[in-house]
Amino acid sequence: MSNSTTERPLEGIRVLDVATFIAAPYTAAIMGEFGAEVIKVESPKGGDPFRRFGTATDVYDCSLMWLSEARNKKSIAIDLKQPAGAQLLKDLVATCDVMCENFRPGTLEKWGLGWDELKAINPGLVLLRVSGYGQTGPYKDRPGFARIAHAVGGLSALAGEVGGTPVTPGSTSLGDYMSGLYGAVGVLIALRHRDKTGQGQMIDIGLYESVFRVLDELAPAYAKNGIVRGPEGSGTRNACPHGHFPTSDDKWVALACTTDKMFERLVEAMGKPDLASPEQYGDQHKRLAARETVDRLVAAWTGSRTRDEVMTACLEHEVPAGPLNTIADVFEDSQFAARENLLKVEHPELGEIVIPNVVPRLSETPGQVKHLGPSLGSSTDDILRDLLGLSVEDIDKLKKNGVV
């Protein structure tokens, strides 16, 4: 965690995060790391379900996932389904620069909080809307999660072993995080436009679109040549050897030989330079045609050495290689330590919590994690009083009616 006193680039920007789980909230979290004030709007009845997603802690409403991903946010509990709650959100919108939401399309409109209403209140507002399939199209009303986005977007059909069950890579929420990143890019572009024109705008992202956007040459290769790729195990149809190889100590290394020169370096490390001759496998096309044979030769070499021995040989010959790290390996990795990728943050009840540090790394205005995910409604009174000017009596009345 940086101790820099430099003003961060997004200070003065206020973000309303009315979303749940990961995608749109991740956009808000990124902005919070670089100085934006982020107000997390949650239901008084349990808050964001993400609070209880993942590994539980001794604090009832704060899973480890929540503590990490809701970093730097303030929590205000408002029942948006009640007219008085919807009005509070409108009042907050009038004071904010950005709002992030990921309800199913039509939900905000049902509460009288659609884009037309919000931009009338604040013409400079930037509204990020993330949903499974976007705000338009025949699928727009379908529920969506990252796993579904991986499937519909075309990623899951590529993952797994040949002839096996397609899988979600790492069983992660990759599509959510990718959409959050695209959301942050969109918000920053929209704020730049607002700076020039004074006009806000809406950003519309479907989870499946973020996944589809990063699938290399799949679209042009199919459109031009009718190529339909399927699971390829740890390899790829475009390079060989390019995958994961076992070592003698029951570990794995990743090797990436995308050019003939890299293959030449690898076989030098293996002590078999003749394999890179024109007559054998020196040409990428020959290697691809003999993929199983080449992979078997490489696996026999890695399998006769420990992971450290393979890594040493590869690095000496400038072969792109890396260990397949478990999280336990990550915690012992000198590169992660040198880059301070693991950040230790104190929680008042749980003590030290380790979370991923801020990305990207800026030289002059680094991001910060000032605190972990907040308790539900911990800033409700402060925000209503200081930002909206409500009296103690007003706030008590809202609490009595279950609005906050």
C-alpha positions, 0 to 999 in steps of 0.5 A: 500500500502506497504511502504517497501523499500525491493527489491521486488522478481521480480525486474529486470524482464521485462514483455510485456503485449500485451493482452486485457481485463483480463486474460493474463493482470492479470498475468502481473498485479500480476507480477507487484505487486511484482516488475516486470516492466510491459509494456502494449502494446496497439493500438494507436486507442483507446487502450485496449477496457478494458479501457472503460469496466465497470463503466466510470469515468471523465477520457475518457480512464480510467474506474474503472475496468481499473484503478484497473486491469492495476495497476503498468503498463506503456502504450506504443501505437504501431500499431502491424498491421503495419510492423514498429510496429511489428518490434518495438515489436520485438525490445522490445522482445529482451529486455524482459523476459516475454510476455503475449498475448491473441489474437485468435490463429494465430493472432500473426503469421499473424503479423509475431510475432509468437512463432518461430519468437519471440524465435529466437529473444530471446531464453530465452523468456517466452511467455504466450498465453491465448485464449478461447480454447488454441492453438490446437484442433477443437475449437481453432479458436472460440472466447472466453470470461469468460462466454463462458468458464464457460459454456464449462468448466462445471461450469454454468451447476452446478449453479442456482436453481434446475429446473431453468435457469443455471447461471454464479456464481456472473456474474463475469469474474471468468474464466479470473481471474483463467486463469490469476492466472494459467498464473502467476504460469506457468510464474514463473515455466518457469522462474525458468526453464530458470534460470537453462537452459537459455531456455524460453518456451511457456505457452498455456492456454484455458479459459475453462481449468482453469474452468474445473480444479477446478470442484472437483470430477466431472470427476472421479465421471462421469467416474466411476459411470456415475454421472451427476450433475446439479444445486443444488441451494445454497447447494451441493450433498456432505454435508447437511446442507451446503448452504445459509439460510435467517435471520429475518432481510432480510439478509442471512448467509452461513453455512457449515456442512461437517462432523457429528461433525459440524452438532452436533455443529450446532444443539447445537447452535440451542438448538436442540441437539437431532437432532444429535442423531443416530436415527435422523440426526446425520449421514451424509448419513441420512441428505443427504437422508432427505436434504429438511427436514434438510434444512427446520429445519435450515432455520426455526431457522435462520429465527427466528433470526437476522443475527448477532444473528445467527452469534453469536450463530454459532461462540460460538459453532464453527460452520463454518458460514459467512454472505453473504456480499454485497460490502457495507458490505465488506466496513464495515467488521472489517476483511477486515479492519484489513487485509487492503484488501481495498487499497486507491490509489490517482489518479491525476485527480480522487482523491482517488480510492479504489481497492482490495489490493495485494494477496498473502501476503508475510512477507518479500517481500510484493507486492505494488501498485505504481499507478493505470492504466495508460493513453493510451501511457503515456510512449511511448516516454520514452520507445522508447527513453530509452529502444530502443534508438530511437531519437526524430526524429525517434519517431516523424516519427513513430507518423507521420506514425501512428505507435505509 
